[in-house]
Amino acid sequence: MMSDDELRRRVVEALAEEFELNPEQMGPEATLYDDLGLDSLDAVDMVVVLEKTFGMKLTDEETLRSIRTMNDLFEFLIRLKNEKNA
């Protein structure tokens, strides 16, 4: 089973590659829109990249729309992982 730290690392790697971001700028407090410069179209691409990376569907649209920071994203994916493994 993947650790929470491994999950965070894979999220950063996948998003850094997809959006040509500097992983060092992708700390937990970094905001997706202001700090990382993503927009609403990028958010759709981000979901696709994460679904491919982790092999699971991200269907909780309300929660996805509420994600503002990298930490929000980490916590959401960790919760999904834990539910899947429960």
N, C-alpha and C positions, 0 to 999 in steps of 0.2 A: 504493500500500500504506500502511496506517495505521502511524504511528510508535508506539513503546511509550508515549511521553508522551501521544499522542492517545488511545490505548487507556485509559490510566489516567484521563484527564480524562472520557472518556465513561462509564466505570464509576462514577466519583464522581457525575457528573450524574444518571445513571439511578437509582442507589440513593438519592441525596439526594431526588429527586423521588418515588420510589415509597414510601419510608419516612419522608418528612418529616424528613430529617436535615440538619444543618448541614455543608456541604461542608468547612468549615474544621476540623471535628473528625474528618475521614475521612482523616487522614494514614496513611502506610504502617504505622506502629506501632499504629494503633487496632485494638483487638480487636472483632470483630463482635458478640460476645455481651455482654461486660462494658462496653466503652466506648460502643458504639453501641446497646446495648439490644435487639438482635435475639434472637429465639428460634428454636426448631426449625421452627416453621411459617413464620416469616419467611425462613428459609434456603431453603425450597421456593419461595417467591415470588421470592426473589433469583435463583434459577436460571432461572425463567421470564422474568424481566425481562432477564437477561443474554442468554438465548437470543434474545429478540426484538431486543435492541439490536444484537447482533453477527451475527445470522442464522446461528447454528450451534448444534448440539445439544451439551449438556454431559452426557456419559454416563459419565464416570469417577467413579462414586459413591464409591469408596474415597478418591480424592484430594479430592473435594468435602467429604467428612466430616472430612477432616484440616485444612481451611482454618480458621484461627483469627483471622488478622489481615488487614487490607486488603492488606498486602504479599503474603501467601500467595495471596490472590485475584488480585492483579495478575500475579504470577509464573505462576500456573496459566493465566490467559488469554493471557499473552504466549507461553507455551510452545505452547498450542493454535494460536495465530495463526501462529507460526513453522512448526509442523508442517503446517498447512494450506497455507502458501505455499511449502513446500519442494519 
